[in-house]
Each structure stands twice: as C-alpha cells, then as structure tokens.
Amino acid sequence: MSEAKARRSDLRYRIGLNLRAVKGRSYPRIVGANREPSWIFFEALLPLLGIAAYVFIYQFFGGQALAAITTKTAAAPWGMCGHDPCANAAAQSAAAAAVGANTNALVASVVLGGTMVAFWLNVLWSMASQLYWEKEIGNLQLYMMAPMNRMALLGGMAVGGMVMTSMRAVSTLVAGVLVFGVVFQVASPLLLLAVFFATLIALYGLGMMFASLYLLWGREAWNLSALMEEPIFFSSGFYFPLGGLLKIPGWGPAIAIAGSFIPASLGLDALRQLTLGSTAFGGNFWIFSVTTELGILVGMAVLFLILARYCLAYLETLAKREGKLTSRHQ
Amino acid sequence: MSYAVETRELTRIFAGKKKRRRRAAEEVDESVGPVTALDQVSLKIEEGELFGMLGPNGAGKTTLIKILATLLLPTSGQALVAGHDVTKDPFPIRQVINMVSGGETSGYGLLTARENIWMFSQFYGVPSNVSNSRIDELMHIFGLWDKRNAKVRMLSTGQRQKMNMIRGFVTDPDILFLDEPTLGLDVNAARTIREYVMNWVRGQKGKTVLLTTHYMAEADQMCDRIAIIDKGKILACDTPENLKRMIRTETTFRLEVDAIRDLTTFSTLQGVKNFSHKDDIAKNRSFLTFILEDEGPVAEILSTITSQGKKVHSLQKSEPTLEDVFISMVGRGFE
C-alpha cells in the first residue's frame, strides 16, 4: 500500500475513533431498546412485584412491632418498648416513631436494592454474555475486524447498558416510592452521584471482565452468569442492609465480606446511608463509612477496568489461536 | 510492485476434537484429528486487482479470509495485508480493510438499515456526516433507498445482503474481502452486487478485492486472476483465460443419461483424463462431464453407458469452463 494512502494512527485520531465507536455501540441499546414500549411492563413494573414480597414482609413485622407498642395491658399501661414495658407516654411515642422509621428504612432498602438488581442483571446478561450473542448473530467478527480499541466496544456496551438500565431503574424507583410510600432524605446529592457513578463504573468494569471470558468459552461461560445471579442477590444485600449479616455470628460476616467484592454491595450500602441517613437502623447495619466505601469503589472501578483490558487482550489472542473467535454454536 | 495481500507458506491447522457420543447402551469417544484448512499457501495479490478464490465448500477460502481479516492466527507462515503482518501489526490493516460474507445476519433487528450501517461506520471512525452521505449514495445505487428506514428484521434476504454490502463499502476500504457475497441471492440482486464491485475496483485507483466464491461464472466474469483452491492447497493461479487455456488441448464432453450408479469403469478407460458426475434424483438423470485427451474414448464411453441399459439423452462437446479446469485438476466437480 502506498505511503500516500497510509492511514492515521496519532493519538488524536485514536481518541476520535474510539469515542465514535463508543457512541456507535451504545446507540442500539439507548435508542433501539426503547423502541419496544413493552419494556415498561416487563422491566419497570414486573420488578415491582419482585420487591413487593419483601416490602410486605417488612411492613408486616413493622405492624406487629407497632401493635405491641400501642397495645395497653395492666402490666404495660404504655405498651411494650422491646422486651420491657414503656416507662411513659413519651417513651411509647419514641418507640413507635423508631419502628416507623426502621420500617421505612427497610422498605426503602428493598426499593433501592430492586433498582440495583436491574443493573446487576444487565451486567450479567447483557454485558458479560453479550459477546456470546454477538458471535451468534455474526456481529463479533465485524467488531473484531474493526480498528477500534476493544475497550471502546465494551465501553459502548457499558454506556448503553447504563443509560438503558438507568431509565428502567428510575422507573422502578419512582413506582416504588409512589406505591409503597417510601421517604428518602438526601443530604449530600453530589456525594450520592459520586457513589452512584463509581458503583456503576465498577459494576460494568466487572461485567467487561466477564465479557472477555465469553470470547473463549462461549456458552460454557453461561453457567458462570447463572451461578452469579441468585446467590449475589443474597450475598450483596439487595433486599436487606448487608451490615446486618455482620451481626450474625459464624457465617454472617464471611458472606458479607464475600459479597463485598461485588461493587453493587458496597455501592448499595453507601447509597442507603446517603438516602436514609447514617443513623438509620441505629447506625448499626452499615459496613463502612460512605467515604471509605466510595474510595473502595473507585479502586474497584480502576482495577476491574484494567483487568478487563488485559483479560480481553489475552483471551482474544487465545481465541484467535484456537479458532474460537468467530466459530458459532460453541 | 506493491502487494495488497501477500502470503508466504501460510498454514492453518485446526486442532482435533474429542467427541463423546452415546451409541445404544455404550458411550464412545470419537477423536476427530487435526484439520489442515490451509496448507503452505503462497499468494500475491496486487493492488488494484479483483482476485478470486475458487473452490468447493471446505476448501479453505473462508479460513484464508479470516486470517487476512485479522480474525484468526495462522499456525505457521506469514500473511501480509497492505504491507503489514496480520499477526504482529493488525491495527493499520484493520484501518484499510472490510469484509462482507454471504448469508450474513449481522446488525440489530430493532435498528433501521440506515442506522445499522451508520453504527458499523463508527467503529472505523468515519464522521457521521461523511458516513450518512455515503450511506444515502450507496442506498440509491443498491436500490435500497426505499427501505432505508425499515427495521432490519423486516428486510428480505436480498435486501439484507445489499445492506451488508453497503456496510462493507461505507468505510471506503482499500482492500475488501468478499466471502461468497452473492450466496442465495436472486439473479437481479447478484447482478447489482457484481456490477458495483467490478466498477468499484476498476473505476478508482488502489482498490483491491479478494472474492471467494464457488460460482464459476461469477469468478469468470469478475476476476482479473483466480486461484483454484482445494483441501487447503492452491492448485493453480492465473487469469481465467489462461486457466481455461491450460486444458484447451483437452476435450470436454457433457452427457445427460439415465441415472447411472456404476461409475468405476469410466476411470479405467484409456484417454479419460478425469470426469465428474451430478445426479438429478427428481428426473432420474445423471449429468456426466468428461475431460478427455482427445475424442477417441467417446465411443467407448457411450458403449459403457448403453451396456448398462441406460439411455443417453444428450451429448455435447463444449468449450472448457473453470469448472472443467477444476475437474481436470481434482477429478471431481464442486458438488
């Protein structure tokens, strides 16, 4: 090829190329996916049913506790404050208020967890396994043949996934607030945004890392996603404050620590502290302070993105050597 | 001389697989040995050439294209595209190539044809205004303008393949790999694609196409040079005219006869260089092509057929085609 036709390879060109690639790959997720309005039913309203079960259980227990406080007996003329009778009317009111606040905090925790579930499922099934689907429909070879950086491809998928899932998550959040009457108190909106984005970047960085596995193992990596779905719901505390596990002797702390390696766990913990107040649940159920968790999340985001970069490069080479990069029906 | 593509003793071997199969009550391990998809392939494709790779399914055509498109690593040997090694330096190669395969199902069904093509152009860094204007122009040329806003899942096979072709051209590549681009298309759609490809290569300087096909007429009509490939080996490489001239001293006869099963006798006949046969089960006929050293064995061939109680429906002496070249070299047809 003559020198006159040599293409550019300078930094400015590469940045422009990769930004366009991110824009191009995020487009189908942002625009295409919202062309089917049925998503509102399937991805915003149906998840409400999933969280409703937990909400009703917490509200039932809250109702039981409130009944114990307000029921007057000869031995407890101002009701029961825990295991002991309330000392006076003021103590009874304070106990009733605490039960109300804790019930709201638990229900709010579930609603927040429900929104984070949307991101986790998107990471598992639309981010990690996406390269498998791309291979099946014949897109992968076209992606891998293009000059864009592979991280731009994954970045486009991640940006598209974040935007698309954010719309769904916000819908679930708004519906949860309206239906279950949850009250949030946001004291530091900027910190909240910082935690939210650090969580998303770390979470999608993890998804990008998993995505590279699908390049080589195809459908065999499917089991990994399946394995990580339900157990993570529990170990990451999607439906309860994860710090609660720390109070359970024996296996509780082990599960909480293991779950903390998923960015959603610490992110959710920090988001709950920022929207419910760090004194919610008596301040007993949090894992770390918000700033510590933000620091860990930023570290995770950087680590996962770097690992994703190297995993992808290594596994792409391996897949090209073994001839698995473009072979379908693996 | 600058080469758009150059391969030196390129070999690709796919590792064998162990398949576990259940037969009746027992489980059996079946080992499938290594498959040599490309065997010491050395080729030079000049800049500005429309080069064809002709061979039956499984000959190694797609494997070669995948290596050249930086999607597969060679087991040994070297492949250079636009002067760069596919293994060591893929980035500058990827900037100047594109690939379109027949029967491709790429893209996203929820996006329109126009959006899909635009999306792929972004992976090559083509600015949106440039890409959109190229898309519009190409959509007019390929007769897809009316379908520009149709979702891809609503397009017919032919329309979809035209969209794929536009995807291949929209990045303005210097080297375009076309892997069976007209596979399964109707006559008109195939003609549109062939004509555009020929004009694209010949109408501007520095554009190169590597076309793989198993349609003889397509290769004959389009290509400046053709390599005949079978079982991973290049058997011949020349212009279509020269390839046909190679067997011009030989005589080609085509016969349509009642379905014939016993073909062993033909290969033992004196003067029969090679032959192939194709059955039409519906019509209960066999179509035989003989490459003969001269016309001498014709009488003996006819008597062999009639001695089996079969009727000869037609006998035709014909000019050699690329298929005859292939039969002459390999001893069988493409199907």
Interface residues (C-beta under 8 A of the other chain):
Chain A: M1 S2 K5 A6 R7 S9 Y13 G16 L17 R20 A21 K23 G24 R25 Y27 P28 V31 G32 A33 R35 E36 I137 G138 N139 Q141 L142 Y143 M144 M145 A146 P147 M148 L153 T317 K320 R321 E322 G323 L325 T326
Chain B: S2 A4 R12 F14 A15 E47 K66 A69 T70 L71 L72 L73 A82 G83 F91 P92 R94 Q95 V96 I97 N98 M99 S101 E104 T105 S106 G107 Y108 L110 L111 E115 W118 M119 F120 S121 Q122 F123 Y124 G125 V126 P127 R167 D174 G206
